[in-house]
Amino acid sequence: MWIKCMLARTLDEADWPDHAVPILYLPGVSRTDLRAIESCPRELQPLAELQYRGLFWSQLNGRDWTVNAFLSSSRGLLKLDISGDQATQAAMHRALDVVLDTPIADLQGRRLEASDFDALLSADPIRDLLAWMNDPETAAKDWQGARWDAFRSRCKADWTLDPQADGALVAAERFSEGQRQWDAVWERYRSGWRSFPTLIERLRQVALPLHRDLFTDLGRYPRANDEAEDQLRVDLLKLAGVHQTEAIAKLKALENAHGPRRLWLWAEMGQAPLARALEPLSQLVGLIAEPCGGQQLQDLATAYQQRFWQVDAAARRALACLGAGSRVKADTDAVSAALQAVYVPWLDQTNQHFQDLVRKDGYPGSTLVKEPVGTYQAGGECWLFVDGLRYDVAQDLASVLTADALEVKIDKAWAPVPSVTASGKVACSPLAHLAKGRSTDQDFVPSHATQDRPLDTDLLRKLLKEQGWQVLGGNETGDPTGRAWTEFGDLDHYGHEHGLRLAREIPSMLDSIREQIRFLIDAGWKQIRIVTDHGWLLVPGKMPKTALPKFLTATRWGRCAALTDSAQPTSLTLTWSWCPDVRIAMAPGINSFIAGQEYAHGGLSLQESLIPVLRVTRPRGVADEPSIEILEVKWTRLRCACVVRASSAGASGQDGLAAQGLTAPGQMPQALTPTQALRVDLRRKVNDPATSVAGGGKPLKGGKASLVVEDDELEGEAISLVVLDDQGRAVAKAATVIGGD
């Protein structure tokens, strides 16, 4: 009755325009229901007379509209070509909600089958299949209803698979068998396996084919890779104690057998660490085929600089292939056995020869050249000290920096005797001329030349400041027109703590060092000089022990020992580079005076003694970047407000600021020009946008920005505020804590 009153416009809410025609929608009511008034439901009877005053919206033949008729009737507006089979009709009804939101043009021009309607519910059927195989129970639960029915229908049509009847194991078997209709699924998995992290465990359940021929592709079976890794582990362990020549032959055979597995998907997923380790092991074997010799010390050093540093690098990379996991110790033991068989003998022989030449020619680092370099060093250069930057690691760092569009030149120097930080850090600093050794000095720390106190790190930094050097912390850029000393990276400490694990961590350490160098270069420094104190030995299977009675030594380290005044010289005794009155016994070859050491330095070997000096500059012709300074970082709960100022590198005062459209210090920054637009972000890793906790950051407006951290569970986490240029490069950073200190 209310409907009739509305149509009669007797109610106030019937306020539609006079020319508008009311439409009465009666869901679930057919035309025949109103035709048969006597049997019509009582609540509909008052409406029956409307059929004589109005017009049914129906087909031209008078029948009610059906979904199929509405979409495909030749007398309708849409006129879609729809198959009449039962499967298509069922799929059409399943997808009705989506069909009604689909542009007509997307459905015209072809015959619509069941698969077309199912595709509307599942726009990416291959992804849906992989997602279901990755977690069948969750997918079945979340997709129940029309989407699940559409998914089953699509699987039956495309892959002859019924997810409900066959299950995920059957799908995994067909996926691995390599049938043609599964090729697209395999390629999708290869390119996007990270989105389906547990699918590999399902594939591991698939048994290997019993009958194999030349066309059987075992690369789709993770179980085949696992079994090959197990066998390779056994074969590598058998190399322990094998003569070097025999071990080389066996490694070549293993490379032929297992090298192709590096092209398998499982290697990319980190499931074939031993097959990957074979690659640097094979490179190592090729390099040591030629002896690292020379009749003069300089010849040997040149040969190492030009070629043989790659042997040490290959040994490191073999160990670096072994990531974390339950089998990492067993894998490390296996690769260590191979290195003990081929690398350790080469290492010992090379350094026995090196020590023989030192006995004959003397050691170049015995007498330090103490030029007062700080007095004439030009402005714009920052010295970066990296503790324990071995020569081969420096070569890797140079490659990383070159890939970052920087120019790098590598020179060599000789570490002092002994090759320890206490002696080497002062020697590689710009203030070496202020140091002098005394026989009373302890632990190889030289003294100040005019003050009776050890020239340790604290005093070195104090003297640097007194000599006009800036001493920079990790987040400081200083004045790029001056000269500075900074320290970053500590390979030595990690090596002492973790031994062979150092090899795995070096790539990430080098990336951090590269990031710091880029940070300084982008701040306006013209040149970064990278210096170090010493190298080190990393010996799988531990260094052989050499006995040295304690009563003969005043101070004993793993690879060196200071002799008492009454002790007789050993087979290799040198004097302390800072004071010739102090005699130091050096361990022979790669031996150690202390048992059980994998990592050590202080002795006499090419790896410990030949140290790099790197000079890093921006390529010629590349204009200086603006110098960016973060003036303020302020937190209000989880909202971070920052103020940033930019000035031309090398410019100073008002002119430099005006070039960037900003005002002098103490005044609020003005808007940056479009070509110098900057953004700010909060990141865990400065150069990785994926680690942003602020939604990718915001552009600076008037030198200001406000960033919000949505996840309140991150409050208290250390983070970096990063300033980015228009290329997305980090040009400034500041350490902060989410929520404030």
C-alpha positions in Angstrom: 0.0 0.0 0.0 2.9 2.3 0.7 4.1 1.7 -2.9 0.7 2.6 -4.3 0.6 5.8 -2.3 4.0 6.7 -3.5 3.0 6.2 -7.1 -0.1 8.3 -6.5 2.2 11.0 -5.1 0.1 11.3 -1.9 3.1 11.1 0.3 5.6 14.0 0.9 8.6 11.9 0.0 7.2 11.4 -3.6 9.2 14.4 -4.7 10.5 13.3 -8.2 9.9 15.6 -11.1 6.6 15.5 -12.9 8.2 14.3 -16.2 10.1 11.4 -14.5 8.6 7.9 -14.9 8.7 5.8 -11.7 10.3 2.4 -12.0 9.1 -0.3 -9.6 11.7 -3.0 -9.0 10.4 -6.3 -7.6 13.3 -8.7 -7.2 12.3 -12.3 -7.3 8.9 -11.6 -8.7 8.1 -12.8 -12.1 5.5 -11.5 -14.6 3.4 -14.7 -14.2 3.2 -14.0 -10.4 1.2 -10.8 -11.1 -0.8 -12.3 -14.0 -2.4 -15.0 -11.8 -4.0 -12.6 -9.3 -5.9 -15.3 -7.4 -2.8 -17.3 -6.6 -0.5 -14.2 -6.3 0.9 -13.7 -2.8 -1.4 -11.5 -0.7 1.3 -8.7 -0.2 1.6 -8.4 -4.1 -2.2 -8.4 -4.9 -2.6 -4.6 -4.5 0.1 -4.1 -7.2 -1.5 -6.4 -9.8 -3.5 -3.6 -11.3 -0.3 -1.7 -12.1 0.3 -4.0 -15.1 -2.6 -2.4 -16.8 -1.5 1.2 -16.1 2.2 0.6 -16.7 4.6 -1.4 -18.8 6.5 -4.5 -17.9 10.2 -4.4 -18.7 10.5 -7.7 -20.5 11.7 -9.3 -23.6 9.8 -8.5 -26.8 8.3 -12.0 -26.6 6.8 -11.0 -23.2 9.0 -13.3 -21.2 11.0 -12.1 -18.2 14.6 -11.3 -18.8 17.2 -14.0 -18.0 20.9 -13.3 -17.6 21.6 -15.1 -20.9 18.8 -13.3 -22.7 19.9 -9.9 -21.4 23.4 -10.4 -22.6 22.9 -12.2 -25.9 19.4 -11.5 -27.2 19.5 -10.4 -30.9 16.7 -8.0 -30.1 18.5 -6.5 -27.2 21.2 -3.8 -27.0 24.2 -5.9 -26.1 24.0 -8.8 -28.6 27.0 -10.7 -27.2 27.9 -14.0 -28.8 27.6 -16.5 -25.8 28.0 -20.2 -26.1 24.8 -22.1 -25.0 26.5 -25.1 -23.4 25.9 -25.8 -19.7 29.4 -25.0 -18.6 29.3 -21.5 -20.1 25.9 -20.8 -18.6 27.1 -21.8 -15.2 30.3 -19.7 -15.5 28.2 -16.8 -16.7 26.1 -16.9 -13.6 29.1 -17.3 -11.3 30.7 -14.2 -12.7 27.6 -12.1 -12.9 28.7 -9.5 -10.4 31.9 -9.0 -12.3 30.2 -9.1 -15.7 27.9 -6.2 -14.8 31.0 -4.1 -14.0 32.9 -5.1 -17.2 33.0 -2.6 -20.2 30.9 -4.0 -23.1 33.8 -3.5 -25.5 35.8 -6.1 -23.5 33.2 -8.7 -24.3 32.4 -8.0 -27.9 33.9 -9.3 -31.0 34.4 -13.0 -30.0 32.4 -16.0 -28.9 32.3 -16.1 -25.1 33.0 -19.5 -23.5 33.1 -20.7 -19.9 36.8 -19.8 -19.7 36.1 -16.2 -20.7 33.7 -15.8 -17.8 36.0 -17.6 -15.4 38.8 -15.3 -16.4 36.7 -12.4 -15.2 36.8 -13.9 -11.7 40.4 -14.9 -12.1 42.1 -12.3 -14.2 45.5 -14.1 -13.7 44.8 -17.8 -13.7 48.5 -18.8 -13.6 49.1 -16.7 -10.5 46.0 -18.2 -8.9 47.3 -21.7 -9.7 50.7 -21.0 -8.1 49.1 -19.4 -5.1 46.9 -22.4 -4.6 49.8 -24.8 -4.9 51.7 -22.6 -2.5 49.0 -22.9 0.2 46.1 -25.1 -0.9 44.1 -25.0 2.3 44.1 -21.2 2.7 43.2 -20.7 -1.0 40.3 -23.1 -0.9 39.0 -21.4 2.2 39.4 -17.8 1.0 38.0 -18.5 -2.5 35.0 -20.6 -1.6 32.0 -19.9 -3.7 32.0 -18.4 -7.2 35.8 -17.8 -7.3 36.6 -21.3 -6.3 34.2 -22.8 -8.8 35.7 -20.6 -11.5 39.2 -21.6 -10.5 38.3 -25.3 -10.7 36.7 -24.8 -14.1 39.8 -22.9 -15.4 42.2 -25.5 -14.1 40.2 -28.3 -15.8 40.1 -26.5 -19.1 43.8 -25.2 -19.2 45.7 -27.9 -17.3 43.4 -30.9 -17.1 43.5 -30.6 -13.4 40.7 -30.6 -10.8 42.2 -28.9 -7.7 39.5 -30.4 -5.5 39.7 -34.0 -6.7 43.4 -34.2 -7.7 45.0 -32.0 -5.0 48.2 -30.1 -4.8 50.5 -33.1 -5.0 49.2 -34.2 -8.4 49.5 -30.6 -9.5 53.2 -30.5 -8.3 53.9 -33.8 -10.2 52.5 -32.4 -13.5 54.3 -29.1 -12.9 57.6 -31.0 -12.6 57.0 -33.3 -15.5 57.3 -30.4 -18.0 54.2 -31.0 -20.1 53.8 -28.3 -22.7 50.6 -26.8 -21.1 52.6 -26.2 -17.9 55.4 -24.3 -19.5 53.9 -20.9 -18.9 53.3 -21.8 -15.3 56.9 -22.9 -14.9 58.2 -19.6 -16.5 56.0 -17.6 -14.2 57.3 -19.4 -11.2 60.9 -18.9 -12.4 60.4 -15.2 -12.6 58.3 -14.8 -9.4 59.2 -17.6 -7.1 59.6 -15.2 -4.1 55.9 -14.7 -4.1 55.3 -18.4 -3.5 57.9 -19.2 -0.8 56.5 -22.6 0.3 55.8 -24.1 -3.1 59.3 -25.5 -3.2 58.5 -27.8 -0.3 55.5 -29.1 -2.2 57.7 -29.8 -5.2 60.2 -31.6 -3.0 57.5 -34.2 -2.3 57.5 -35.2 -6.0 59.4 -38.4 -6.7 62.0 -38.4 -9.4 61.0 -40.1 -12.7 61.9 -43.8 -12.7 62.5 -43.8 -16.5 64.8 -41.1 -17.7 66.3 -40.3 -21.1 68.1 -37.4 -22.8 64.8 -35.4 -22.8 64.1 -35.7 -19.1 64.6 -32.3 -17.5 65.6 -32.9 -13.9 66.0 -29.2 -13.5 62.3 -28.9 -12.5 62.8 -31.3 -9.6 64.2 -29.7 -6.4 64.7 -33.3 -5.1 67.2 -33.9 -7.9 69.1 -30.8 -6.9 69.1 -31.8 -3.2 70.4 -35.2 -4.0 73.1 -33.8 -6.2 74.1 -31.3 -3.4 74.3 -34.2 -0.9 76.6 -36.2 -3.2 78.8 -33.1 -4.0 79.1 -32.5 -0.2 80.4 -36.1 0.2 82.8 -35.7 -2.7 84.2 -32.5 -1.5 84.8 -33.9 2.0 86.8 -36.7 0.5 89.3 -34.2 -0.7 90.6 -33.7 2.8 94.2 -35.0 2.9 94.3 -35.6 -0.9 97.4 -34.3 -2.7 97.0 -31.0 -4.4 97.5 -32.4 -7.9 94.9 -35.1 -7.4 92.5 -32.7 -5.8 92.7 -30.3 -8.7 91.8 -33.1 -11.1 88.8 -34.1 -9.0 87.6 -30.6 -8.7 87.6 -30.2 -12.5 85.5 -33.4 -12.8 83.1 -32.2 -10.1 82.7 -28.9 -12.0 81.8 -30.7 -15.2 79.2 -32.8 -13.4 77.6 -30.1 -11.2 78.4 -26.8 -12.9 75.2 -26.9 -15.1 73.1 -26.9 -11.9 74.1 -23.3 -11.4 71.6 -22.5 -14.2 68.8 -24.3 -12.4 66.2 -22.2 -10.6 67.1 -23.8 -7.3 70.6 -22.3 -7.5 69.0 -18.8 -7.8 66.9 -19.7 -4.8 70.0 -20.4 -2.8 69.4 -24.2 -2.8 72.7 -25.1 -4.5 75.4 -23.4 -2.5 78.0 -26.1 -3.2 77.4 -26.0 -7.0 77.8 -22.2 -6.8 81.0 -22.6 -4.7 82.5 -24.8 -7.5 82.7 -21.8 -9.8 85.2 -19.8 -7.7 87.0 -23.1 -6.8 87.4 -23.7 -10.5 88.8 -20.2 -11.1 91.2 -20.8 -8.2 92.4 -24.0 -9.7 93.1 -22.3 -13.0 95.0 -19.5 -11.4 97.4 -21.6 -9.3 98.3 -23.6 -12.4 101.0 -21.0 -12.8 103.3 -20.5 -9.8 103.4 -17.1 -8.0 107.2 -16.6 -8.3 109.9 -14.2 -9.0 113.6 -13.8 -8.2 113.2 -10.4 -6.7 110.7 -9.2 -4.0 109.4 -6.5 -6.3 108.7 -9.1 -9.0 106.7 -11.2 -6.6 104.7 -8.2 -5.4 104.0 -7.2 -9.0 102.8 -10.7 -9.9 100.5 -10.6 -6.9 99.1 -7.2 -7.8 98.5 -8.1 -11.4 97.1 -11.6 -11.1 97.4 -13.6 -7.9 95.3 -11.6 -5.6 92.5 -13.3 -7.5 93.4 -16.6 -5.8 92.6 -15.2 -2.4 89.5 -13.6 -3.8 88.3 -16.9 -5.3 88.9 -18.7 -2.0 86.8 -16.0 -0.2 84.0 -16.2 -2.7 83.8 -20.0 -2.5 83.2 -19.6 1.3 80.8 -16.7 0.6 78.5 -18.9 -1.4 77.5 -20.7 1.8 74.6 -18.8 3.2 72.7 -19.4 6.4 70.7 -22.6 7.0 70.7 -25.9 8.7 73.5 -27.3 6.5 75.8 -24.3 6.5 78.3 -26.0 8.8 78.4 -29.2 6.8 78.7 -27.1 3.6 81.5 -25.0 5.1 83.4 -28.1 6.1 83.0 -29.5 2.6 84.3 -26.3 0.9 87.0 -26.0 3.6 88.2 -29.5 2.7 88.6 -28.5 -0.9 90.4 -25.3 0.0 92.7 -27.2 2.3 93.6 -29.5 -0.6 94.3 -26.8 -3.3 94.4 -23.3 -1.8 96.3 -23.8 1.5 99.3 -25.5 -0.1 99.5 -22.6 -2.6 99.2 -20.1 0.2 102.0 -21.7 2.2 104.3 -22.2 -0.7 103.8 -18.6 -2.0 104.6 -17.1 1.4 107.5 -19.4 2.1 109.0 -18.0 -1.1 108.0 -14.4 0.0 109.8 -14.9 3.3 112.9 -16.3 1.5 113.1 -13.2 -0.6 112.7 -11.0 2.5 115.6 -12.8 4.1 117.6 -12.1 1.0 116.4 -8.6 0.0 115.0 -7.2 3.3 111.4 -6.1 4.0 110.3 -2.8 2.4 108.2 -1.9 5.3 110.9 -2.2 7.9 111.8 1.5 7.7 108.8 3.8 7.6 108.8 6.8 5.3 107.5 9.6 7.6 106.9 12.5 5.3 104.7 15.2 6.9 102.0 14.8 4.2 99.5 16.8 6.2 101.5 20.0 5.6 101.0 20.1 1.9 97.9 18.0 1.3 95.4 20.0 -0.8 91.9 20.8 0.4 88.9 18.8 -0.8 90.4 15.4 0.2 89.0 13.1 2.9 91.0 10.3 4.2 88.9 7.2 5.0 90.5 4.6 7.2 89.2 1.0 6.9 90.6 -1.5 9.4 91.8 -4.7 7.7 91.1 -3.8 4.1 93.2 -6.6 2.4 94.5 -6.1 -1.1 92.1 -8.5 -2.8 89.1 -7.1 -0.9 90.2 -3.6 -2.0 90.0 -4.8 -5.6 86.4 -5.9 -5.0 85.7 -2.5 -3.4 87.1 -0.8 -6.5 84.7 -2.8 -8.7 81.7 -1.9 -6.5 82.7 1.8 -6.6 83.3 1.7 -10.4 79.8 0.3 -10.8 78.6 3.3 -8.9 80.0 5.6 -11.5 83.1 6.6 -9.5 86.8 6.6 -10.7 89.2 4.5 -8.6 92.9 4.2 -8.7 94.7 1.5 -6.6 98.3 1.8 -5.4 100.2 -0.4 -3.1 102.1 0.2 0.2 103.8 -2.1 2.7 102.4 -2.6 6.2 104.9 -2.0 9.0 106.4 -4.8 11.0 104.4 -6.3 12.7 101.3 -6.0 10.5 98.9 -5.0 13.4 96.6 -2.1 13.9 98.6 -0.5 16.7 101.5 0.1 14.3 99.7 0.3 11.0 97.0 2.8 11.8 99.5 5.5 12.7 101.7 4.6 9.7 98.9 5.1 7.2 97.7 8.3 8.7 98.7 11.8 7.6 100.5 12.3 11.0 103.0 9.4 10.7 105.8 11.9 11.0 104.8 12.7 14.6 105.3 9.2 15.8 108.4 7.5 17.2 109.0 4.1 18.6 110.7 3.3 21.9 111.9 0.0 23.3 109.6 0.6 26.2 106.5 1.0 24.1 103.8 -1.7 24.8 101.8 -3.8 22.3 103.5 -2.2 19.3 101.9 1.2 19.9 104.4 3.9 18.9 104.7 7.0 21.0 104.4 10.7 20.2 107.7 12.0 19.0 107.9 14.8 21.6 105.4 13.6 24.3 106.0 10.6 26.5 102.6 9.0 25.8 101.3 6.3 23.4 100.0 7.5 20.1 96.8 5.6 20.3 93.5 6.4 18.5 92.3 9.0 20.9 95.6 10.9 20.7 95.7 10.5 16.9 92.3 12.2 16.6 93.3 15.0 19.0 96.5 15.7 17.0 94.6 15.6 13.7 92.3 18.4 15.0 95.3 20.4 16.2 96.8 20.1 12.8 93.7 21.5 11.1 92.1 18.2 10.1 88.4 17.6 10.5 87.6 14.3 12.3 84.3 13.2 11.0 81.7 10.8 12.4 79.8 8.4 10.2 76.9 10.8 9.6 79.0 14.0 9.2 80.2 15.5 6.0 82.2 18.4 7.3 83.5 21.2 5.1 84.4 19.7 1.7 86.8 22.6 0.9 89.1 21.5 3.8 90.7 18.2 4.7 89.3 15.4 6.8 89.9 12.1 8.5 87.2 9.6 9.1 86.9 5.9 9.9 84.4 3.4 8.6 84.2 -0.4 8.3 85.9 -2.9 10.5 86.7 -6.2 8.7 89.4 -7.0 11.2 87.2 -7.1 14.2 84.7 -9.4 12.5 87.4 -11.7 11.3 88.8 -12.1 14.9 85.3 -12.8 16.2 83.9 -15.1 13.4 86.8 -16.5 11.4 85.6 -18.1 8.1 82.3 -16.3 8.4 84.0 -13.1 7.4 84.0 -14.3 3.8 80.2 -14.3 3.7 79.9 -10.8 5.3 82.4 -9.0 3.1 80.0 -8.2 0.3 77.6 -6.4 2.6 80.5 -4.7 4.4 81.8 -3.4 1.0 78.3 -2.1 0.1 78.2 -0.1 3.4 81.7 1.3 2.7 80.6 2.2 -0.9 77.5 3.9 0.5 79.7 6.0 2.9 82.0 7.0 0.1 79.2 8.0 -2.1 77.8 10.0 0.8 81.0 11.9 1.1 81.5 12.4 -2.6 77.9 13.7 -3.0 78.5 16.1 -0.1 81.2 17.8 -2.2 84.5 16.1 -1.4 86.7 16.0 -4.5 88.7 12.9 -3.5 88.5 10.1 -1.0 91.8 8.5 -0.1 91.1 5.0 1.4 93.9 3.8 3.7 94.3 0.7 5.8 96.7 -0.7 8.4 97.2 -4.4 7.4 95.8 -7.4 5.7 95.2 -10.9 7.1 95.3 -14.6 6.5 92.1 -16.6 6.4 93.0 -20.3 6.5 90.4 -23.1 6.2 91.3 -25.9 8.5 93.2 -23.5 10.8 96.9 -22.4 10.6 99.6 -25.0 11.5 101.1 -24.3 15.0 104.8 -23.4 15.4 106.3 -23.8 18.8 107.9 -20.8 20.4 108.9 -21.0 24.1 107.2 -18.3 26.2 110.3 -17.5 28.1 111.9 -16.2 24.8 109.1 -13.6 24.2 108.1 -10.4 25.8 104.8 -10.2 23.8 103.4 -13.0 21.7 100.6 -12.7 19.1 99.4 -15.4 16.7 101.7 -14.5 13.8 104.5 -12.5 15.6 106.2 -12.2 18.9 108.5 -9.6 20.5 111.7 -11.3 21.7 113.3 -10.7 25.0 116.8 -9.1 25.0 118.4 -12.4 25.8 116.6 -14.5 23.2 118.4 -15.7 20.2 117.0 -14.8 16.8 114.6 -17.2 15.1 114.8 -18.4 11.5 112.9 -15.2 10.6 113.4 -12.2 12.9 112.9 -8.6 11.9 112.9 -5.4 13.8 109.9 -3.2 14.7 109.4 -0.7 12.0 109.0 2.1 14.6 112.1 1.1 16.6 115.0 -1.1 15.4 115.8 -2.0 19.0 112.7 -4.2 19.3 113.2 -7.6 17.6 110.2 -9.5 16.4 110.0 -13.2 15.5 107.8 -14.0 12.6 105.9 -17.3 12.2 107.1 -19.3 9.1 104.9 -19.5 6.1 101.3 -19.4 7.2 102.0 -20.9 10.6 100.9 -19.4 13.9 102.4 -19.4 17.4 98.9 -20.0 18.8 97.0 -23.1 17.9 93.5 -23.1 16.4 93.5 -19.8 14.4 91.5 -19.5 11.1 92.0 -15.7 11.0 95.2 -13.8 12.0 97.6 -11.1 11.1 100.8 -9.6 12.4 103.1 -11.9 10.4 104.9 -11.7 7.2 102.9 -12.7 4.1 101.7 -11.0 1.0 98.2 -11.1 2.3 99.1 -9.3 5.5 101.9 -7.0 4.3 100.9 -5.7 0.8 98.3 -3.2 1.6 96.2 -1.0 -0.8 95.8 2.8 -1.1 92.7 3.8 -3.1 91.9 7.2 -4.5 88.3 7.7 -5.4 87.0 10.6 -7.4 84.0 11.6 -9.4 84.5 11.0 -13.1 85.9 13.9 -15.1 83.2 16.1 -16.7 80.6 15.2 -14.0 79.4 18.4 -12.4 79.6 18.8 -8.7 76.4 17.9 -6.9 74.8 20.4 -4.4 75.9 20.0 -0.8 72.9 18.9 1.3 72.7 19.6 5.0 70.0 18.3 7.3 69.4 21.2 9.7 66.7 19.7 11.9 65.0 16.4 12.7 62.1 16.6 15.1 59.6 13.9 16.2 56.1 14.3 17.5 55.1 10.7 18.3 55.4 8.9 15.0 55.5 12.1 12.8 59.0 13.3 11.8 59.5 16.9 10.7 62.8 17.9 9.0 64.4 20.9 7.6 67.0 20.6 4.8 69.4 23.1 3.2 71.2 22.7 -0.1 74.2 24.7 -1.3 76.5 24.3 -4.3 79.5 22.1 -3.7 82.6 24.3 -3.2 80.5 27.4 -2.8 80.3 29.2 0.5 78.2 31.8 2.3 75.2 33.5 0.7 76.3 32.8 -2.9 76.3 29.1 -2.5 72.9 29.1 -0.9 71.4 31.5 -3.4 72.5 29.1 -6.2 70.0 26.6 -4.8 67.2 29.0 -4.1 67.8 28.9 -0.4 68.6 31.5 2.2 71.5 31.8 4.6 71.7 29.8 7.9 69.3 31.1 10.5 66.7 31.9 7.8 64.0 29.6 6.6 64.9 27.8 3.3 63.0 28.8 0.2 61.6 26.4 -2.4 64.1 24.4 -4.4 64.0 24.8 -8.2 62.4 22.0 -10.2 65.8 20.7 -11.5 67.1 20.4 -8.0 63.9 18.9 -6.4 64.7 16.8 -3.4 62.8 14.1 -1.5 63.2 12.8 2.0 62.5 9.3 3.3 62.9 7.2 6.4 64.8 4.0 5.6 66.4 1.1 7.3 69.0 1.0 4.5 70.0 4.2 2.9 70.1 3.0 -0.7 67.2 0.5 -0.6 63.8 2.1 -1.2 62.2 -1.2 -0.2 63.3 -0.6 3.4 61.2 2.7 3.6 59.0 2.9 6.7 57.3 6.1 5.5 55.5 5.0 2.4 58.3 6.0 0.0 58.9 9.5 1.4 57.8 12.9 0.4 59.2 15.9 -1.6 60.6 18.9 0.2 58.6 22.0 0.1 60.3 25.2 1.1 63.1 23.0 2.5 60.7 21.2 4.8 58.9 17.9 4.9 56.8 15.9 7.4 56.9 12.1 7.3 54.6 9.7 9.2 55.4 6.1 10.3 52.2 4.2 10.1 53.3 1.2 12.1 53.4 2.1 15.8 55.3 -1.1 16.6 58.4 0.5 15.0 58.6 3.1 17.7 62.1 3.2 19.1 63.8 1.6 16.1 67.0 3.2 14.8 66.4 4.6 11.3 68.0 6.9 8.7 66.5 10.1 7.5 67.6 10.2 3.8 67.6 13.1 1.4 67.2 11.9 -2.3 67.9 13.8 -5.5 65.7 13.7 -8.6 67.5 10.5 -9.7 66.6 8.7 -6.4 70.2 8.8 -5.2 70.9 9.4 -1.5 72.7 12.8 -1.1 72.5 13.2 2.6 71.5 11.2 5.7 71.0 11.5 9.4 70.6 8.8 12.0 67.5 9.1 14.1 65.2 7.0 16.2 61.5 6.5 15.4 59.5 8.5 17.9 62.5 10.5 19.0 65.4 9.8 21.3 
